Amino acid sequence: MRRVAIVVVGVVLLAGCNVRLSTDPFTNTTSQHRTQVEPDTFSFGSTIVSAFQSGRFFDGGASDIGWATSTDGGSNWTHGFLPGITKYQGAGPYDRASDPSVAHDRRHNVWLISSLALLESPDPAGLVVSRSSDGLTWGKPAVVARGTGLDKNWSVCDNAPGSAFYGHCYTEYDDANTGDQMHLSTSTDGGLTWAPSTVPTARGLGGQPLVQPNGTVIVPYFTLTGTLAALRSTNGGTSYSGPFTIASRTSHTVAGGLRALSLPSAEIDASGKVFVAWADCRFRTGCPNAPNDIVMKTSLDGTTWSTVRRVPIDATNSTVDHFIPGLGVDSTTSGSSAHLALAYYYYPNANCTSATCQLDVGVVSSTNGGISWSAPRQLGGAMSLSWLAKTSQGSMVGDYISTSFSNGKAFPVFVLANAPSNGVLDEATYTVAGGLTVSGGNAGSHTDRALTPPVEQSATPSVTRN
C-alpha cells in the first residue's frame, strides 16, 4: 500500500496556508491525470479522515479512492489509496470507484469509507465499504449492495453510548434504475456485514444521514421535484417515516458549464440539532436568474424545520455566485454556542462564461449556531475551468465538499487546481494547515436581517450522476 507522510512545520501553520493532502498517482490512459475531486471528511477526537476520487473518468468514476488522515488534530497528514476496489490499486475486481463518504464507528473502533464500485461491462457493480482501525491501514472492502444504477451513497454511525442503537451504522444510496428510489442499509458489526436495505417511500438523491444522541436517524435529501426533504427512523433503521418537507429550492444555474448540482450539506451538534445548508437564490431579486447565496435551516426532530436563513457572505445585490457548500459543526458544541464552519465555491461574477469564469474557494464561520457569521475568507483561487477534470456534466471539483472539526479547529477539505503543465492537469485535494479558528459571534459579525425571502419558489433539478 502506498503511504506517504506529509509533515507541516514552522510558521506556515500559524499563517494558515493551504497544505496539499494528496496527488493523483495513477497513469492509466483511460482517465484524466493528475486529478482529484469530491472530498468528504469525518473526525473523531484528534483523528481526521478524508476521502476523494483520484484519476477522474469523463463518463463517471475514478481510477481509485484516495484517503488522507491526520491522527494529531491536523498537524501532520498521511495519505494513500484504498486497496481491493479497482484494478489500479491492490488488484480489485472493479474498473472504477466514485462518491466516497467517511464515517467512524466508536463502538467497534473502526473507520469506514463507503464508495461506489463501477464496472465498464454490464455486470452488476455496487456499493462497498472499506474498513480501518486507525484510519491509516485499510483492508479490502465489504459489499453493501449490488446493482448498476446505485448512486450518491453516504454513511454515518451511531456514536452515542447512551443510545439504544449505539454501534449501528447506516449507509444511504439511491437507485437510478428505479427512478432514484432511496435505500438505507444498516450494519451492527462495524461494517463487516450489511442488512438488506430498508426502502423508504421516497425518491431522491444526495441524502446525508445523521444520528441524534437518542438514536433517531434523520436523513435530509434532495427530491426530484426541486425540494429538500427528510426521512426519520426511531427504531435503529428498521423503518423510516416521512418524507417531511424541509424547503422548496430555487437556484441559479451556475455559469460556464461547471458541474454544480445543489445537493444539501447536513450536520448535527452535540444536542442533536440538525443543520442543512444548500445553494439558493430566493433572497435575490430576479431569482432564478440571479446569483446564489448559501441558505440554511435547522430542526430538533427532523419533522419541523426553522425559517430559512441566508448566510450573509456577500450583499444581496452583489454579483457573487455561491455553490457546493460543505458545512461543518463542532460536535462538542451545541445550541446558541454551536461552532459552525461553512466552506463553499464561488464565482466573483455570476455572469461569466466557460472561458472567463474564475472559480474560488471560501469559508465563513459562526460561534453562535449560525445567528451571525465571520467575514468571508478566500481559501484558494482563482481557477480557470479549463484547469479542471472534464465530465459529461461539465468541469468538476465535486458534487460535494466537506468540513470537519478537531480539537476546536475547523478543517475544510477542498479541491484546488493549478494551470496545466505540458498538457497535464494539476487538480488535487487541500486543507488549511493547522485548521481554522472559528469566529463570528460578536458585535462585529455579519448578521442577515432579511429573514423573509422575496418569493419562495421551486425548480425541477437536473440529476447529476457519479
C-alpha positions in Angstrom: 0.0 0.0 0.0 1.3 3.4 -0.9 1.6 5.6 2.2 3.4 9.0 2.3 3.8 11.2 5.3 3.1 14.9 4.9 4.7 16.9 7.8 3.9 20.6 8.1 6.1 22.5 10.4 7.1 26.1 11.2 5.4 29.4 10.7 3.3 28.1 7.7 1.0 26.5 10.3 0.5 29.9 12.0 -0.2 31.6 8.7 -2.9 29.1 8.0 -1.7 28.4 4.5 -3.1 25.5 2.4 -1.4 22.1 2.5 -1.8 19.6 -0.3 -3.1 16.3 1.1 -2.6 14.1 -1.9 -1.9 13.9 -5.6 -3.2 11.5 -8.2 -0.5 8.9 -8.8 -2.3 6.8 -11.5 -1.2 6.6 -15.1 -3.9 4.6 -16.9 -4.7 6.3 -20.2 -8.4 5.9 -19.9 -8.9 8.6 -17.2 -7.7 12.1 -16.6 -4.5 12.8 -14.6 -3.5 14.4 -12.4 -7.0 14.9 -11.0 -8.7 14.6 -7.6 -12.3 15.6 -7.0 -15.2 15.3 -4.5 -13.7 15.1 -1.0 -15.6 14.0 2.2 -14.3 14.1 5.7 -15.1 12.9 9.2 -13.4 13.5 12.5 -13.4 11.7 15.9 -11.2 13.1 18.7 -7.8 14.0 17.2 -8.2 11.9 14.1 -9.5 13.4 10.8 -10.1 11.1 7.8 -10.7 12.4 4.3 -11.5 10.5 1.1 -11.7 11.6 -2.6 -11.8 10.4 -6.2 -8.4 10.2 -7.9 -8.0 9.9 -11.6 -11.4 11.1 -12.8 -13.0 9.5 -15.9 -15.1 11.7 -18.2 -18.2 9.5 -18.1 -18.1 8.6 -14.4 -15.9 7.4 -11.5 -12.2 7.5 -11.0 -9.2 5.2 -11.0 -9.5 4.8 -7.2 -10.5 6.4 -4.0 -7.7 8.2 -2.2 -7.5 9.0 1.5 -5.6 11.4 3.7 -5.6 11.1 7.5 -4.3 13.1 10.5 -4.1 11.4 13.9 -2.8 14.5 15.7 -5.6 17.1 15.1 -4.4 18.2 11.7 -0.7 18.9 12.4 0.6 16.0 10.2 -1.1 14.1 7.4 -0.6 10.7 5.8 -2.1 9.7 2.5 -2.7 6.6 0.4 -5.3 4.8 -1.8 -7.9 2.2 -0.9 -6.9 -1.3 -1.8 -9.0 -4.0 -3.4 -11.6 -1.8 -5.1 -10.3 -1.1 -8.6 -7.8 -2.9 -10.8 -5.5 0.0 -10.5 -4.9 -0.4 -6.7 -4.5 -3.8 -5.0 -5.9 -5.8 -7.9 -9.5 -5.0 -7.1 -12.3 -6.5 -9.1 -13.8 -3.2 -10.3 -12.9 -0.8 -13.1 -13.7 2.5 -11.3 -14.7 4.0 -8.0 -16.7 7.0 -7.1 -18.6 9.0 -4.4 -16.5 8.4 -1.2 -18.1 9.0 2.2 -16.3 8.8 5.5 -17.8 7.6 8.9 -16.4 6.4 12.2 -17.9 3.6 14.4 -17.0 4.4 18.0 -18.4 1.2 19.5 -16.4 -1.1 17.2 -13.4 1.3 16.9 -13.4 1.3 13.1 -13.3 3.9 10.3 -15.4 3.4 7.3 -15.2 4.8 3.7 -18.2 3.8 1.5 -17.7 4.1 -2.3 -19.5 3.2 -5.5 -17.7 0.4 -7.2 -18.2 0.5 -11.0 -17.7 -1.9 -13.9 -17.3 -0.9 -17.6 -19.2 -4.1 -18.6 -22.9 -4.6 -17.9 -22.3 -6.9 -15.0 -23.6 -5.7 -11.6 -21.4 -3.4 -9.7 -22.4 -1.9 -6.5 -21.7 -0.2 -3.2 -18.7 -1.2 -1.0 -17.3 -0.1 2.4 -13.6 -0.1 3.3 -12.6 -0.5 6.9 -9.7 0.6 9.1 -8.9 0.5 12.8 -6.7 3.6 12.7 -7.5 5.5 9.5 -4.1 4.6 8.1 -4.2 0.9 7.1 -7.3 -0.2 5.1 -8.5 -3.6 4.2 -10.3 -5.0 1.2 -13.9 -3.7 1.1 -17.1 -5.4 2.2 -20.2 -5.3 -0.1 -23.2 -3.3 1.0 -25.3 -3.7 -2.1 -25.1 -4.7 -5.8 -26.6 -3.1 -8.8 -25.7 -1.0 -11.9 -27.6 2.2 -11.0 -26.6 2.9 -7.5 -25.6 6.5 -6.7 -24.8 9.1 -4.1 -24.1 7.0 -1.1 -23.5 8.4 2.3 -22.6 6.7 5.6 -22.9 7.6 9.3 -22.7 5.6 12.6 -24.5 6.0 16.0 -21.7 7.0 18.3 -23.7 7.9 21.4 -23.1 5.3 24.2 -26.5 6.1 25.7 -28.4 5.3 22.5 -30.3 2.0 22.3 -28.7 1.7 18.8 -25.1 2.5 19.7 -22.8 1.0 17.1 -25.4 0.9 14.3 -24.0 2.3 11.0 -26.2 3.5 8.2 -25.5 3.8 4.5 -27.9 5.7 2.3 -27.9 5.5 -1.5 -30.4 5.7 -4.4 -31.0 3.6 -7.5 -31.2 5.4 -10.8 -32.6 2.3 -12.5 -35.8 2.5 -10.3 -36.4 6.3 -10.6 -33.9 7.2 -7.8 -35.7 5.1 -5.2 -33.8 5.7 -1.9 -32.4 2.9 0.2 -30.8 2.7 3.6 -28.7 -0.3 4.7 -27.7 -1.0 8.4 -24.7 -2.7 9.9 -24.3 -3.7 13.5 -20.8 -5.3 13.4 -18.6 -2.4 12.3 -19.4 -2.5 8.6 -18.4 -6.2 8.1 -21.9 -7.1 7.0 -24.9 -5.1 6.0 -28.6 -6.0 6.4 -30.9 -5.8 3.3 -31.9 -2.3 2.6 -34.8 -0.7 4.3 -36.6 1.0 1.5 -38.3 4.3 2.4 -41.2 5.6 0.4 -39.1 8.3 -1.2 -37.2 9.1 -4.3 -34.3 11.5 -4.5 -30.5 11.7 -4.1 -27.8 13.3 -2.1 -29.2 12.1 1.3 -26.9 12.6 4.3 -28.0 10.6 7.3 -27.3 12.0 10.8 -27.8 10.3 14.2 -29.1 12.2 17.2 -27.9 11.3 20.8 -31.1 9.3 21.4 -30.5 7.2 18.3 -33.0 8.8 16.0 -31.8 8.8 12.4 -32.6 11.9 10.3 -31.8 11.9 6.5 -32.0 15.2 4.7 -32.0 14.7 0.9 -32.8 16.4 -2.4 -36.1 15.3 -4.0 -36.6 15.0 -7.8 -39.3 17.8 -7.7 -37.0 20.6 -6.6 -37.5 20.4 -2.8 -35.5 19.3 0.2 -37.0 16.7 2.5 -36.1 14.4 5.3 -36.7 10.9 6.4 -36.7 9.7 10.1 -36.1 6.4 11.9 -36.6 5.9 15.6 -36.1 2.1 15.6 -32.5 1.7 14.5 -33.2 1.7 10.8 -35.9 -0.9 10.8 -38.3 1.5 9.2 -38.4 5.2 8.2 -41.2 7.8 8.4 -41.6 10.8 6.1 -40.7 12.4 3.9 -41.0 15.6 5.8 -40.6 18.8 3.7 -37.6 21.0 4.6 -37.9 23.7 1.9 -38.5 24.3 -1.7 -35.4 25.2 -3.6 -34.7 27.7 -6.4 -31.1 28.0 -7.5 -29.4 29.9 -10.3 -27.8 27.6 -12.9 -24.0 28.0 -12.3 -22.4 29.5 -15.4 -19.6 28.2 -17.5 -20.8 24.6 -17.6 -19.4 23.8 -14.2 -20.9 20.6 -12.6 -22.6 22.1 -9.6 -25.9 20.5 -8.5 -27.3 22.0 -5.3 -27.1 19.0 -3.1 -27.6 19.6 0.6 -24.8 19.6 3.2 -26.1 18.4 6.6 -24.5 18.3 10.1 -25.6 17.9 13.7 -24.5 19.4 17.0 -24.0 17.8 20.4 -27.6 18.3 21.4 -28.9 16.6 18.2 -29.9 19.8 16.4 -29.7 19.3 12.6 -28.3 21.9 10.3 -28.9 21.7 6.5 -27.3 24.2 4.0 -27.7 24.5 0.3 -27.2 26.9 -2.6 -30.3 29.0 -3.3 -31.2 32.4 -4.8 -34.5 33.1 -3.1 -33.2 36.3 -1.4 -32.0 37.8 -4.7 -34.2 40.0 -6.9 -34.7 38.3 -10.2 -34.2 34.7 -8.9 -33.7 32.2 -10.6 -31.7 34.4 -12.9 -29.7 35.9 -10.0 -26.7 34.7 -8.1 -27.0 32.0 -5.4 -26.4 32.5 -1.7 -25.9 29.7 0.7 -29.0 29.3 2.9 -29.7 27.2 6.0 -32.5 25.6 8.0 -32.4 23.7 11.3 -34.5 21.1 13.1 -34.7 19.5 16.5 -36.6 16.4 15.3 -36.4 16.1 11.5 -40.1 16.8 11.1 -40.4 20.5 11.9 -37.9 23.0 10.4 -37.0 26.5 11.2 -37.4 29.5 8.9 -34.9 29.6 6.1 -31.9 31.9 6.8 -29.4 33.3 4.4 -25.7 33.0 5.3 -24.6 36.7 4.7 -21.4 36.0 2.8 -21.9 38.9 0.3 -24.6 41.5 -0.1 -27.8 40.5 -1.9 -27.0 43.0 -4.7 -23.6 41.6 -5.3 -22.5 39.6 -8.4 -21.0 36.8 -6.4 -22.4 33.3 -7.0 -22.0 30.8 -4.2 -22.4 27.0 -4.6 -21.3 23.5 -3.5 -21.4 24.1 0.3 -19.5 22.0 2.8 -20.9 22.6 6.3 -19.1 21.5 9.5 -20.4 21.6 13.1 -18.2 21.1 16.1 -19.9 18.1 17.7 -18.7 19.1 21.2 -20.7 22.4 21.0 -24.5 23.0 20.8 -27.3 25.5 20.8 -26.5 29.2 20.9 -22.8 28.3 21.4 -22.6 25.8 18.5 -19.5 26.4 16.3 -20.0 26.2 12.6 -17.7 26.5 9.6 -19.0 26.7 6.0 -16.7 26.1 3.0 -18.0 26.8 -0.5 -17.0 27.5 -4.0 -17.9 30.8 -5.7 -17.6 33.0 -8.8 -16.9 36.7 -8.2 -19.0 37.4 -11.3 -22.0 35.1 -11.8 -22.5 36.1 -15.4 -19.2 34.6 -16.7 -18.5 32.1 -19.5 -16.6 28.9 -19.7 -13.6 31.0 -20.9 -13.9 33.8 -18.4 -15.3 32.2 -15.1 -12.8 32.4 -12.2 -13.5 29.7 -9.6 -12.6 30.4 -5.9 -13.0 28.6 -2.6 -14.1 30.5 0.5 -15.1 29.9 4.1 -17.1 31.6 6.9 -17.7 30.6 10.5 -20.0 31.1 13.4 -19.7 30.7 17.2 -23.4 31.1 18.0 -25.2 28.4 16.0 -25.4 30.4 12.7 -27.0 33.6 14.1 -24.1 35.6 13.0 -21.1 34.9 10.8 -17.5 36.0 10.3 -16.3 37.9 7.3 -15.6 35.6 4.4 -12.1 34.3 3.8 -10.7 33.2 0.5 -9.1 29.8 0.7 -8.0 29.4 -2.9 -8.3 30.6 -6.5 -8.8 32.0 -8.9 -9.0 28.9 -11.0 -9.9 28.7 -14.7 -12.4 26.0 -15.6 -10.0 24.6 -18.2 -7.8 23.5 -15.3 -10.4 21.1 -14.0 -11.3 17.5 -14.8 -13.9 17.2 -17.6 -17.1 15.1 -17.2 -20.2 14.5 -19.2 -21.9 17.0 -16.8 -19.2 19.7 -17.1 -15.9 20.7 -15.4 -15.7 19.1 -12.0 -14.4 19.9 -8.5 -17.0 17.6 -7.0 -20.7 17.3 -6.3 -19.8 18.0 -2.6 -17.0 19.1 -0.3 -16.7 18.8 3.4 -15.6 20.5 6.7 -14.8 18.7 10.0 -13.7 19.9 13.4 -10.9 18.5 15.5 -9.8 20.0 18.9 -11.9 23.0 18.3 -10.3 23.8 14.9 -12.2 23.6 11.6 -10.7 21.7 8.7 -12.3 22.3 5.3 -11.1 19.9 2.7 -11.5 21.2 -0.9 -10.1 20.9 -4.4 -7.7 23.4 -5.9 -6.2 23.3 -9.4 -3.1 24.9 -10.9 -2.5 25.7 -14.5 -1.8 22.5 -16.5 1.9 21.8 -17.4 2.7 20.3 -20.7 -1.0 19.4 -21.1 -1.2 17.5 -17.8 -3.7 18.8 -15.2 -2.8 19.6 -11.6 -6.0 19.3 -9.6 -5.6 18.0 -6.0 -7.1 17.9 -2.5 -6.1 20.5 0.1 -6.9 21.7 3.6 -5.8 24.6 5.8 -2.6 23.8 7.6 -3.3 23.7 11.4 -7.0 24.3 10.8 -9.1 27.4 11.2 -10.1 29.2 14.5 -13.8 29.9 14.2 -15.2 33.4 14.9 -18.4 35.2 14.1 -20.3 35.5 17.3 -19.7 39.1 18.3 -20.9 42.6 17.6 -18.7 42.9 14.5 -20.1 39.8 12.9 -22.2 39.6 9.8 -25.9 39.0 10.6 -28.6 38.6 8.0 -31.6 40.7 8.9 -33.6 39.8 5.8 -35.1 36.5 7.0 -38.1 36.6 4.7 -37.2 36.0 1.0 -39.0 38.0 -1.7 -40.5 34.8 -3.2 -40.1 31.1 -2.3 -40.2 29.1 -5.5 -39.3 25.6 -6.5 -37.5 24.3 -9.6 -37.2 20.9 -11.1 -33.5 19.9 -10.9 -31.3 18.1 -13.4 -29.8 14.9 -11.9 -26.0 14.6 -11.6 -24.6 11.1 -11.7 -21.3 9.6 -10.3 
